[in-house]
Amino acid sequence: MNLHIHQDAASLGRAAAALTASLLRDAIEKRGAARLVLSTGSSQFETLDALVREDVDWKKVTMFHLDEYVALPESHPASFRKYLKERFISKVPLRQAYLVDGDPASIPALTKALREAPIDVGLIGIGENAHIAFNDPPADLDTKEAYIIVNLNDRCKRQQVGEGWFAGVEDVPKQAVSMTAYQIMQCRHIISSVPHGVKAKAVADTLHSSRVDPMIPATLLKAHPAFDLFVDRDSAAQIVPEKIVWFGDWA
């Protein structure tokens, strides 16, 4: 694990985007193509804004994404399909983009496309409850499926309301289609952009934990052999350096 602490969300986003672009360019040079997984949410604004400005041969990049609410229409402001089309897909000439549409029936086809080749880079956010994708605590860290249907817990729903995607908790869908923790860990390289003070406890809990803990799903990322965590001054506020626990490679 590499920990990067930046002054603010903007500088964090530029640094995370620069590393992502470098890894994509390296994959294209070595294999002629690259595969990328993107997460969404307000914490990813600065990273995606910087990433679309990077010098990458996007026509050789295939993009996947992590999750989507079950049965939420794309026209809804909270739709992650809408988010990615507006903030990323419309701005770079991708080779192909595979979006989670929130329909459980689409999981087999999506899984087949995802597993055709390894993912070179996964941009994986960390939630206020330390979820990764929509794998809320206690997360299923054992399933080997690529995508599953998950129930969203109240803390996760409150985060979505706090970020302005829904008017109230009762408006947040109860379920989502989410990439599994196992599948996330299959990425060759994982980059997490985690700015803002609302993420401070999740960041500290993740870094201070001495084990992979389903109640702190992001602890699994520390066990990945190529994990870069980008935080800003606010999200790093509760980190105690001497309490950081570094894991070995994940098997």
PyRosetta script that sets phi, psi and omega in degrees:
from pyrosetta import init, pose_from_sequence

init()
pose = pose_from_sequence("MNLHIHQDAASLGRAAAALTASLLRDAIEKRGAARLVLSTGSSQFETLDALVREDVDWKKVTMFHLDEYVALPESHPASFRKYLKERFISKVPLRQAYLVDGDPASIPALTKALREAPIDVGLIGIGENAHIAFNDPPADLDTKEAYIIVNLNDRCKRQQVGEGWFAGVEDVPKQAVSMTAYQIMQCRHIISSVPHGVKAKAVADTLHSSRVDPMIPATLLKAHPAFDLFVDRDSAAQIVPEKIVWFGDWA")
pose.set_psi(1, 136.6)
pose.set_omega(1, 173.0)
pose.set_phi(2, -115.6)
pose.set_psi(2, 127.8)
pose.set_omega(2, -179.4)
pose.set_phi(3, -106.7)
pose.set_psi(3, 125.3)
pose.set_omega(3, -178.9)
pose.set_phi(4, -119.3)
pose.set_psi(4, 119.5)
pose.set_omega(4, 179.8)
pose.set_phi(5, -109.7)
pose.set_psi(5, 122.6)
pose.set_omega(5, -177.0)
pose.set_phi(6, -117.1)
pose.set_psi(6, 164.8)
pose.set_omega(6, -175.8)
pose.set_phi(7, -66.7)
pose.set_psi(7, -41.0)
pose.set_omega(7, -175.6)
pose.set_phi(8, -152.5)
pose.set_psi(8, 177.7)
pose.set_omega(8, -176.1)
pose.set_phi(9, -64.4)
pose.set_psi(9, -35.1)
pose.set_omega(9, -178.2)
pose.set_phi(10, -65.3)
pose.set_psi(10, -47.2)
pose.set_omega(10, 179.9)
pose.set_phi(11, -69.3)
pose.set_psi(11, -34.8)
pose.set_omega(11, 174.9)
pose.set_phi(12, -59.6)
pose.set_psi(12, -48.3)
pose.set_omega(12, -178.1)
pose.set_phi(13, -60.8)
pose.set_psi(13, -41.7)
pose.set_omega(13, 179.5)
pose.set_phi(14, -63.8)
pose.set_psi(14, -41.5)
pose.set_omega(14, -178.8)
pose.set_phi(15, -68.6)
pose.set_psi(15, -43.4)
pose.set_omega(15, 179.4)
pose.set_phi(16, -64.9)
pose.set_psi(16, -39.5)
pose.set_omega(16, 178.6)
pose.set_phi(17, -65.9)
pose.set_psi(17, -39.7)
pose.set_omega(17, -179.9)
pose.set_phi(18, -62.9)
pose.set_psi(18, -42.6)
pose.set_omega(18, 178.2)
pose.set_phi(19, -66.4)
pose.set_psi(19, -43.0)
pose.set_omega(19, 178.5)
pose.set_phi(20, -58.2)
pose.set_psi(20, -48.5)
pose.set_omega(20, -179.1)
pose.set_phi(21, -61.0)
pose.set_psi(21, -40.5)
pose.set_omega(21, 179.2)
pose.set_phi(22, -61.8)
pose.set_psi(22, -42.6)
pose.set_omega(22, 179.5)
pose.set_phi(23, -67.6)
pose.set_psi(23, -38.3)
pose.set_omega(23, 177.5)
pose.set_phi(24, -65.6)
pose.set_psi(24, -43.4)
pose.set_omega(24, 178.7)
pose.set_phi(25, -61.9)
pose.set_psi(25, -39.5)
pose.set_omega(25, 179.6)
pose.set_phi(26, -64.4)
pose.set_psi(26, -42.4)
pose.set_omega(26, 178.7)
pose.set_phi(27, -63.9)
pose.set_psi(27, -41.1)
pose.set_omega(27, 179.5)
pose.set_phi(28, -64.6)
pose.set_psi(28, -40.9)
pose.set_omega(28, 179.3)
pose.set_phi(29, -64.1)
pose.set_psi(29, -39.6)
pose.set_omega(29, -175.9)
pose.set_phi(30, -81.2)
pose.set_psi(30, -38.0)
pose.set_omega(30, -170.5)
pose.set_phi(31, -123.1)
pose.set_psi(31, -3.5)
pose.set_omega(31, 178.5)
pose.set_phi(32, 83.2)
pose.set_psi(32, -1.8)
pose.set_omega(32, -179.2)
pose.set_phi(33, -162.4)
pose.set_psi(33, 163.8)
pose.set_omega(33, 177.6)
pose.set_phi(34, -139.7)
pose.set_psi(34, 153.7)
pose.set_omega(34, -179.6)
pose.set_phi(35, -128.2)
pose.set_psi(35, 133.6)
pose.set_omega(35, -169.2)
pose.set_phi(36, -132.1)
pose.set_psi(36, 137.5)
pose.set_omega(36, 171.6)
pose.set_phi(37, -112.1)
pose.set_psi(37, 132.9)
pose.set_omega(37, 179.9)
pose.set_phi(38, -116.9)
pose.set_psi(38, 144.6)
pose.set_omega(38, 169.6)
pose.set_phi(39, -104.8)
pose.set_psi(39, 174.6)
pose.set_omega(39, -174.4)
pose.set_phi(40, -130.5)
pose.set_psi(40, -164.5)
pose.set_omega(40, -178.5)
pose.set_phi(41, 97.6)
pose.set_psi(41, 166.0)
pose.set_omega(41, -175.4)
pose.set_phi(42, -65.5)
pose.set_psi(42, -24.2)
pose.set_omega(42, -179.2)
pose.set_phi(43, -70.1)
pose.set_psi(43, -14.7)
pose.set_omega(43, -177.5)
pose.set_phi(44, -98.7)
pose.set_psi(44, -1.9)
pose.set_omega(44, -176.2)
pose.set_phi(45, -52.9)
pose.set_psi(45, -54.1)
pose.set_omega(45, -173.7)
pose.set_phi(46, -68.0)
pose.set_psi(46, -37.4)
pose.set_omega(46, 180.0)
pose.set_phi(47, -66.5)
pose.set_psi(47, -45.9)
pose.set_omega(47, -179.8)
pose.set_phi(48, -67.6)
pose.set_psi(48, -38.3)
pose.set_omega(48, 178.1)
pose.set_phi(49, -60.7)
pose.set_psi(49, -39.5)
pose.set_omega(49, 178.3)
pose.set_phi(50, -75.0)
pose.set_psi(50, -35.4)
pose.set_omega(50, -175.4)
pose.set_phi(51, -65.8)
pose.set_psi(51, -39.2)
pose.set_omega(51, -178.8)
pose.set_phi(52, -68.1)
pose.set_psi(52, -14.0)
pose.set_omega(52, 178.3)
pose.set_phi(53, -92.8)
pose.set_psi(53, -6.9)
pose.set_omega(53, -177.8)
pose.set_phi(54, -76.4)
pose.set_psi(54, 154.4)
pose.set_omega(54, -179.8)
pose.set_phi(55, -84.9)
pose.set_psi(55, 93.5)
pose.set_omega(55, 179.3)
pose.set_phi(56, -133.5)
pose.set_psi(56, 141.9)
pose.set_omega(56, 174.6)
pose.set_phi(57, -78.5)
pose.set_psi(57, 81.9)
pose.set_omega(57, -171.8)
pose.set_phi(58, -62.6)
pose.set_psi(58, -22.7)
pose.set_omega(58, 178.7)
pose.set_phi(59, -66.7)
pose.set_psi(59, -9.0)
pose.set_omega(59, 177.9)
pose.set_phi(60, -110.3)
pose.set_psi(60, 12.9)
pose.set_omega(60, -177.4)
pose.set_phi(61, -112.8)
pose.set_psi(61, 129.0)
pose.set_omega(61, 172.7)
pose.set_phi(62, -105.1)
pose.set_psi(62, 131.9)
pose.set_omega(62, -175.4)
pose.set_phi(63, -113.3)
pose.set_psi(63, 139.1)
pose.set_omega(63, 171.2)
pose.set_phi(64, -122.4)
pose.set_psi(64, 165.9)
pose.set_omega(64, 172.3)
pose.set_phi(65, -136.6)
pose.set_psi(65, 170.8)
pose.set_omega(65, -163.3)
pose.set_phi(66, -82.0)
pose.set_psi(66, -43.4)
pose.set_omega(66, -166.0)
pose.set_phi(67, -162.7)
pose.set_psi(67, 164.8)
pose.set_omega(67, 175.5)
pose.set_phi(68, -159.5)
pose.set_psi(68, 146.8)
pose.set_omega(68, 176.9)
pose.set_phi(69, -64.9)
pose.set_psi(69, 141.6)
pose.set_omega(69, 177.2)
pose.set_phi(70, -68.4)
pose.set_psi(70, 128.8)
pose.set_omega(70, 173.0)
pose.set_phi(71, 65.8)
pose.set_psi(71, 16.7)
pose.set_omega(71, 176.8)
pose.set_phi(72, -87.4)
pose.set_psi(72, 123.7)
pose.set_omega(72, -179.3)
pose.set_phi(73, -66.3)
pose.set_psi(73, 149.5)
pose.set_omega(73, -179.0)
pose.set_phi(74, -62.7)
pose.set_psi(74, -23.0)
pose.set_omega(74, 179.8)
pose.set_phi(75, -72.7)
pose.set_psi(75, -14.9)
pose.set_omega(75, -179.2)
pose.set_phi(76, -69.9)
pose.set_psi(76, 139.3)
pose.set_omega(76, -179.7)
pose.set_phi(77, -56.7)
pose.set_psi(77, -24.9)
pose.set_omega(77, -177.8)
pose.set_phi(78, -89.2)
pose.set_psi(78, -3.7)
pose.set_omega(78, -178.6)
pose.set_phi(79, -62.7)
pose.set_psi(79, 128.6)
pose.set_omega(79, 178.6)
pose.set_phi(80, -73.9)
pose.set_psi(80, -25.2)
pose.set_omega(80, 173.8)
pose.set_phi(81, -64.5)
pose.set_psi(81, -45.2)
pose.set_omega(81, 177.6)
pose.set_phi(82, -60.9)
pose.set_psi(82, -45.8)
pose.set_omega(82, 180.0)
pose.set_phi(83, -54.8)
pose.set_psi(83, -51.0)
pose.set_omega(83, -175.5)
pose.set_phi(84, -71.4)
pose.set_psi(84, -35.1)
pose.set_omega(84, 177.1)
pose.set_phi(85, -64.5)
pose.set_psi(85, -40.6)
pose.set_omega(85, -177.7)
pose.set_phi(86, -76.2)
pose.set_psi(86, -38.7)
pose.set_omega(86, -171.4)
pose.set_phi(87, -96.8)
pose.set_psi(87, -14.6)
pose.set_omega(87, -176.0)
pose.set_phi(88, -139.0)
pose.set_psi(88, -59.7)
pose.set_omega(88, -171.2)
pose.set_phi(89, -61.0)
pose.set_psi(89, -37.8)
pose.set_omega(89, -178.9)
pose.set_phi(90, -74.5)
pose.set_psi(90, -9.8)
pose.set_omega(90, -173.3)
pose.set_phi(91, -107.1)
pose.set_psi(91, -12.4)
pose.set_omega(91, 178.6)
pose.set_phi(92, -135.1)
pose.set_psi(92, 144.4)
pose.set_omega(92, -176.8)
pose.set_phi(93, -84.6)
pose.set_psi(93, 73.2)
pose.set_omega(93, -176.3)
pose.set_phi(94, -62.4)
pose.set_psi(94, 151.9)
pose.set_omega(94, 172.3)
pose.set_phi(95, -63.5)
pose.set_psi(95, -45.2)
pose.set_omega(95, 178.2)
pose.set_phi(96, -164.3)
pose.set_psi(96, 151.4)
pose.set_omega(96, 177.2)
pose.set_phi(97, -130.8)
pose.set_psi(97, 126.9)
pose.set_omega(97, 176.8)
pose.set_phi(98, -108.8)
pose.set_psi(98, 119.5)
pose.set_omega(98, -176.7)
pose.set_phi(99, -111.6)
pose.set_psi(99, 141.5)
pose.set_omega(99, 173.1)
pose.set_phi(100, -76.6)
pose.set_psi(100, 121.5)
pose.set_omega(100, -174.7)
pose.set_phi(101, -97.7)
pose.set_psi(101, 2.5)
pose.set_omega(101, 178.3)
pose.set_phi(102, 82.5)
pose.set_psi(102, 2.7)
pose.set_omega(102, 178.7)
pose.set_phi(103, -99.8)
pose.set_psi(103, 115.0)
pose.set_omega(103, -179.1)
pose.set_phi(104, -55.3)
pose.set_psi(104, -27.5)
pose.set_omega(104, -178.1)
pose.set_phi(105, -68.2)
pose.set_psi(105, -16.8)
pose.set_omega(105, -178.7)
pose.set_phi(106, -87.9)
pose.set_psi(106, -4.5)
pose.set_omega(106, -175.7)
pose.set_phi(107, -60.1)
pose.set_psi(107, -45.3)
pose.set_omega(107, -178.9)
pose.set_phi(108, -59.0)
pose.set_psi(108, -44.0)
pose.set_omega(108, -179.4)
pose.set_phi(109, -67.5)
pose.set_psi(109, -39.2)
pose.set_omega(109, 178.9)
pose.set_phi(110, -65.3)
pose.set_psi(110, -41.7)
pose.set_omega(110, 178.5)
pose.set_phi(111, -61.7)
pose.set_psi(111, -43.4)
pose.set_omega(111, 179.7)
pose.set_phi(112, -59.5)
pose.set_psi(112, -45.9)
pose.set_omega(112, 180.0)
pose.set_phi(113, -65.8)
pose.set_psi(113, -41.9)
pose.set_omega(113, -178.0)
pose.set_phi(114, -63.0)
pose.set_psi(114, -38.7)
pose.set_omega(114, -172.9)
pose.set_phi(115, -93.0)
pose.set_psi(115, 11.3)
pose.set_omega(115, 176.7)
pose.set_phi(116, -67.8)
pose.set_psi(116, -26.8)
pose.set_omega(116, 179.2)
pose.set_phi(117, -160.3)
pose.set_psi(117, 159.1)
pose.set_omega(117, 179.5)
pose.set_phi(118, -62.4)
pose.set_psi(118, 152.2)
pose.set_omega(118, 172.9)
pose.set_phi(119, -86.7)
pose.set_psi(119, 127.5)
pose.set_omega(119, -177.9)
pose.set_phi(120, -75.9)
pose.set_psi(120, -44.0)
pose.set_omega(120, -177.8)
pose.set_phi(121, -137.7)
pose.set_psi(121, 132.0)
pose.set_omega(121, 172.8)
pose.set_phi(122, -116.0)
pose.set_psi(122, 119.8)
pose.set_omega(122, 172.6)
pose.set_phi(123, -91.0)
pose.set_psi(123, 104.4)
pose.set_omega(123, -169.2)
pose.set_phi(124, -117.3)
pose.set_psi(124, 109.3)
pose.set_omega(124, 177.8)
pose.set_phi(125, -72.8)
pose.set_psi(125, 166.5)
pose.set_omega(125, 176.1)
pose.set_phi(126, -124.0)
pose.set_psi(126, 126.5)
pose.set_omega(126, -176.5)
pose.set_phi(127, -79.8)
pose.set_psi(127, 172.7)
pose.set_omega(127, 179.3)
pose.set_phi(128, -63.6)
pose.set_psi(128, -26.1)
pose.set_omega(128, 175.4)
pose.set_phi(129, -98.6)
pose.set_psi(129, 16.6)
pose.set_omega(129, 179.6)
pose.set_phi(130, 70.1)
pose.set_psi(130, 20.1)
pose.set_omega(130, 176.3)
pose.set_phi(131, -70.4)
pose.set_psi(131, 156.2)
pose.set_omega(131, 170.2)
pose.set_phi(132, -122.3)
pose.set_psi(132, 131.6)
pose.set_omega(132, -162.4)
pose.set_phi(133, 52.9)
pose.set_psi(133, -137.2)
pose.set_omega(133, 176.1)
pose.set_phi(134, -105.2)
pose.set_psi(134, 30.2)
pose.set_omega(134, 176.2)
pose.set_phi(135, -84.1)
pose.set_psi(135, 84.1)
pose.set_omega(135, -179.6)
pose.set_phi(136, -74.7)
pose.set_psi(136, 156.5)
pose.set_omega(136, 175.7)
pose.set_phi(137, -70.6)
pose.set_psi(137, 142.6)
pose.set_omega(137, -6.8)
pose.set_phi(138, -77.0)
pose.set_psi(138, 119.9)
pose.set_omega(138, -175.0)
pose.set_phi(139, -79.0)
pose.set_psi(139, 146.0)
pose.set_omega(139, 173.6)
pose.set_phi(140, -81.7)
pose.set_psi(140, 102.9)
pose.set_omega(140, -178.8)
pose.set_phi(141, -95.7)
pose.set_psi(141, 2.0)
pose.set_omega(141, -173.3)
pose.set_phi(142, -104.0)
pose.set_psi(142, -31.4)
pose.set_omega(142, -177.1)
pose.set_phi(143, -58.6)
pose.set_psi(143, 141.9)
pose.set_omega(143, 178.5)
pose.set_phi(144, -102.2)
pose.set_psi(144, 9.0)
pose.set_omega(144, 174.3)
pose.set_phi(145, -66.9)
pose.set_psi(145, 159.4)
pose.set_omega(145, 177.9)
pose.set_phi(146, -85.0)
pose.set_psi(146, -42.1)
pose.set_omega(146, 179.0)
pose.set_phi(147, -133.7)
pose.set_psi(147, 144.5)
pose.set_omega(147, 177.1)
pose.set_phi(148, -138.1)
pose.set_psi(148, 164.8)
pose.set_omega(148, 172.4)
pose.set_phi(149, -89.5)
pose.set_psi(149, 127.7)
pose.set_omega(149, -178.4)
pose.set_phi(150, -122.2)
pose.set_psi(150, 152.4)
pose.set_omega(150, 173.0)
pose.set_phi(151, -94.2)
pose.set_psi(151, 130.4)
pose.set_omega(151, -178.5)
pose.set_phi(152, -83.8)
pose.set_psi(152, 132.2)
pose.set_omega(152, 179.1)
pose.set_phi(153, -85.3)
pose.set_psi(153, 171.0)
pose.set_omega(153, -173.2)
pose.set_phi(154, -64.6)
pose.set_psi(154, -36.1)
pose.set_omega(154, 179.6)
pose.set_phi(155, -63.5)
pose.set_psi(155, -41.3)
pose.set_omega(155, 177.8)
pose.set_phi(156, -63.4)
pose.set_psi(156, -43.9)
pose.set_omega(156, 179.6)
pose.set_phi(157, -62.1)
pose.set_psi(157, -40.1)
pose.set_omega(157, 179.6)
pose.set_phi(158, -64.9)
pose.set_psi(158, -34.5)
pose.set_omega(158, 176.3)
pose.set_phi(159, -62.1)
pose.set_psi(159, -42.9)
pose.set_omega(159, -179.3)
pose.set_phi(160, -63.7)
pose.set_psi(160, -37.3)
pose.set_omega(160, 176.5)
pose.set_phi(161, -69.0)
pose.set_psi(161, -43.0)
pose.set_omega(161, -179.6)
pose.set_phi(162, -62.8)
pose.set_psi(162, -30.6)
pose.set_omega(162, 178.2)
pose.set_phi(163, -82.5)
pose.set_psi(163, -4.7)
pose.set_omega(163, 174.6)
pose.set_phi(164, 92.0)
pose.set_psi(164, 10.2)
pose.set_omega(164, -177.0)
pose.set_phi(165, -79.9)
pose.set_psi(165, -27.5)
pose.set_omega(165, -179.7)
pose.set_phi(166, -134.6)
pose.set_psi(166, 154.7)
pose.set_omega(166, -178.8)
pose.set_phi(167, -73.6)
pose.set_psi(167, -35.4)
pose.set_omega(167, -179.0)
pose.set_phi(168, -153.8)
pose.set_psi(168, 165.9)
pose.set_omega(168, -177.5)
pose.set_phi(169, -58.3)
pose.set_psi(169, -35.9)
pose.set_omega(169, -178.0)
pose.set_phi(170, -67.6)
pose.set_psi(170, -15.5)
pose.set_omega(170, 179.4)
pose.set_phi(171, -87.9)
pose.set_psi(171, -14.7)
pose.set_omega(171, -178.6)
pose.set_phi(172, -75.9)
pose.set_psi(172, 129.9)
pose.set_omega(172, 177.6)
pose.set_phi(173, -55.5)
pose.set_psi(173, 149.7)
pose.set_omega(173, -177.4)
pose.set_phi(174, -78.2)
pose.set_psi(174, -22.9)
pose.set_omega(174, -174.8)
pose.set_phi(175, -133.5)
pose.set_psi(175, 160.9)
pose.set_omega(175, 175.8)
pose.set_phi(176, -145.9)
pose.set_psi(176, 156.7)
pose.set_omega(176, 167.5)
pose.set_phi(177, -89.9)
pose.set_psi(177, 123.5)
pose.set_omega(177, -174.8)
pose.set_phi(178, -131.2)
pose.set_psi(178, 140.3)
pose.set_omega(178, 168.0)
pose.set_phi(179, -62.8)
pose.set_psi(179, 141.0)
pose.set_omega(179, -178.4)
pose.set_phi(180, -78.5)
pose.set_psi(180, 161.7)
pose.set_omega(180, 176.3)
pose.set_phi(181, -60.6)
pose.set_psi(181, -41.6)
pose.set_omega(181, 178.6)
pose.set_phi(182, -57.9)
pose.set_psi(182, -46.7)
pose.set_omega(182, -176.8)
pose.set_phi(183, -66.8)
pose.set_psi(183, -37.7)
pose.set_omega(183, 176.4)
pose.set_phi(184, -57.8)
pose.set_psi(184, -40.2)
pose.set_omega(184, -177.3)
pose.set_phi(185, -71.4)
pose.set_psi(185, -9.2)
pose.set_omega(185, 177.1)
pose.set_phi(186, -81.1)
pose.set_psi(186, -10.2)
pose.set_omega(186, 176.3)
pose.set_phi(187, -60.9)
pose.set_psi(187, 141.9)
pose.set_omega(187, 178.4)
pose.set_phi(188, -64.8)
pose.set_psi(188, -36.1)
pose.set_omega(188, -179.5)
pose.set_phi(189, -141.7)
pose.set_psi(189, 136.0)
pose.set_omega(189, 178.7)
pose.set_phi(190, -116.7)
pose.set_psi(190, 129.8)
pose.set_omega(190, 177.2)
pose.set_phi(191, -122.7)
pose.set_psi(191, 126.0)
pose.set_omega(191, 179.0)
pose.set_phi(192, -116.1)
pose.set_psi(192, 118.9)
pose.set_omega(192, 173.6)
pose.set_phi(193, -97.9)
pose.set_psi(193, 116.3)
pose.set_omega(193, -173.3)
pose.set_phi(194, -135.2)
pose.set_psi(194, 75.3)
pose.set_omega(194, 177.9)
pose.set_phi(195, -88.9)
pose.set_psi(195, 172.7)
pose.set_omega(195, 169.5)
pose.set_phi(196, 86.6)
pose.set_psi(196, 144.4)
pose.set_omega(196, -175.6)
pose.set_phi(197, -62.6)
pose.set_psi(197, -26.5)
pose.set_omega(197, 179.9)
pose.set_phi(198, -66.0)
pose.set_psi(198, -15.5)
pose.set_omega(198, 178.9)
pose.set_phi(199, -98.2)
pose.set_psi(199, 2.2)
pose.set_omega(199, -173.1)
pose.set_phi(200, -60.8)
pose.set_psi(200, -44.2)
pose.set_omega(200, -178.9)
pose.set_phi(201, -67.0)
pose.set_psi(201, -42.0)
pose.set_omega(201, 179.4)
pose.set_phi(202, -61.9)
pose.set_psi(202, -41.0)
pose.set_omega(202, 178.7)
pose.set_phi(203, -63.5)
pose.set_psi(203, -47.7)
pose.set_omega(203, -179.1)
pose.set_phi(204, -64.2)
pose.set_psi(204, -44.6)
pose.set_omega(204, 179.1)
pose.set_phi(205, -59.4)
pose.set_psi(205, -41.0)
pose.set_omega(205, -180.0)
pose.set_phi(206, -64.6)
pose.set_psi(206, -47.9)
pose.set_omega(206, -175.8)
pose.set_phi(207, -73.4)
pose.set_psi(207, -30.8)
pose.set_omega(207, -176.8)
pose.set_phi(208, -83.7)
pose.set_psi(208, -18.8)
pose.set_omega(208, -175.9)
pose.set_phi(209, -65.8)
pose.set_psi(209, 139.1)
pose.set_omega(209, -178.3)
pose.set_phi(210, -93.5)
pose.set_psi(210, 3.2)
pose.set_omega(210, -178.5)
pose.set_phi(211, -152.6)
pose.set_psi(211, 164.9)
pose.set_omega(211, 170.5)
pose.set_phi(212, -72.8)
pose.set_psi(212, 120.4)
pose.set_omega(212, -170.4)
pose.set_phi(213, -124.9)
pose.set_psi(213, 117.4)
pose.set_omega(213, 178.2)
pose.set_phi(214, -58.8)
pose.set_psi(214, -21.7)
pose.set_omega(214, 177.2)
pose.set_phi(215, -80.9)
pose.set_psi(215, -12.3)
pose.set_omega(215, 173.5)
pose.set_phi(216, -130.8)
pose.set_psi(216, 75.7)
pose.set_omega(216, -170.4)
pose.set_phi(217, -52.7)
pose.set_psi(217, -33.5)
pose.set_omega(217, -177.4)
pose.set_phi(218, -64.8)
pose.set_psi(218, -14.9)
pose.set_omega(218, 177.0)
pose.set_phi(219, -61.1)
pose.set_psi(219, -26.0)
pose.set_omega(219, 178.9)
pose.set_phi(220, -61.2)
pose.set_psi(220, -34.1)
pose.set_omega(220, -178.1)
pose.set_phi(221, -61.9)
pose.set_psi(221, -32.0)
pose.set_omega(221, -179.9)
pose.set_phi(222, -63.3)
pose.set_psi(222, -22.2)
pose.set_omega(222, -178.6)
pose.set_phi(223, -86.3)
pose.set_psi(223, -3.0)
pose.set_omega(223, 178.3)
pose.set_phi(224, -78.0)
pose.set_psi(224, 140.0)
pose.set_omega(224, -177.2)
pose.set_phi(225, -71.3)
pose.set_psi(225, -13.2)
pose.set_omega(225, -179.9)
pose.set_phi(226, -139.4)
pose.set_psi(226, 78.0)
pose.set_omega(226, -176.3)
pose.set_phi(227, -122.7)
pose.set_psi(227, 122.8)
pose.set_omega(227, 176.2)
pose.set_phi(228, -116.5)
pose.set_psi(228, 121.2)
pose.set_omega(228, -179.8)
pose.set_phi(229, -106.8)
pose.set_psi(229, 121.3)
pose.set_omega(229, 179.7)
pose.set_phi(230, -108.5)
pose.set_psi(230, 120.9)
pose.set_omega(230, 177.5)
pose.set_phi(231, -126.7)
pose.set_psi(231, 162.7)
pose.set_omega(231, 174.4)
pose.set_phi(232, -110.2)
pose.set_psi(232, -178.5)
pose.set_omega(232, -176.1)
pose.set_phi(233, -57.6)
pose.set_psi(233, -36.8)
pose.set_omega(233, -177.3)
pose.set_phi(234, -74.3)
pose.set_psi(234, -44.9)
pose.set_omega(234, -178.9)
pose.set_phi(235, -74.5)
pose.set_psi(235, -16.6)
pose.set_omega(235, 177.6)
pose.set_phi(236, -90.5)
pose.set_psi(236, 2.4)
pose.set_omega(236, -169.2)
pose.set_phi(237, -61.4)
pose.set_psi(237, -28.3)
pose.set_omega(237, -176.7)
pose.set_phi(238, -102.4)
pose.set_psi(238, 5.8)
pose.set_omega(238, 178.2)
pose.set_phi(239, -72.4)
pose.set_psi(239, 130.5)
pose.set_omega(239, 172.6)
pose.set_phi(240, -108.9)
pose.set_psi(240, 107.1)
pose.set_omega(240, -171.6)
pose.set_phi(241, -50.5)
pose.set_psi(241, -42.3)
pose.set_omega(241, -177.3)
pose.set_phi(242, -72.2)
pose.set_psi(242, -10.2)
pose.set_omega(242, 178.2)
pose.set_phi(243, -96.4)
pose.set_psi(243, -4.4)
pose.set_omega(243, -179.4)
pose.set_phi(244, -67.4)
pose.set_psi(244, 130.6)
pose.set_omega(244, 178.4)
pose.set_phi(245, -110.8)
pose.set_psi(245, 124.4)
pose.set_omega(245, -179.4)
pose.set_phi(246, -101.5)
pose.set_psi(246, 130.6)
pose.set_omega(246, -179.5)
pose.set_phi(247, -95.0)
pose.set_psi(247, 164.0)
pose.set_omega(247, 171.9)
pose.set_phi(248, -88.1)
pose.set_psi(248, -172.7)
pose.set_omega(248, -177.8)
pose.set_phi(249, -63.7)
pose.set_psi(249, 146.3)
pose.set_omega(249, 178.6)
pose.set_phi(250, -85.8)
pose.set_psi(250, 141.8)
pose.set_omega(250, 178.5)
pose.set_phi(251, -120.9)
pose.dump_pdb("model.pdb")
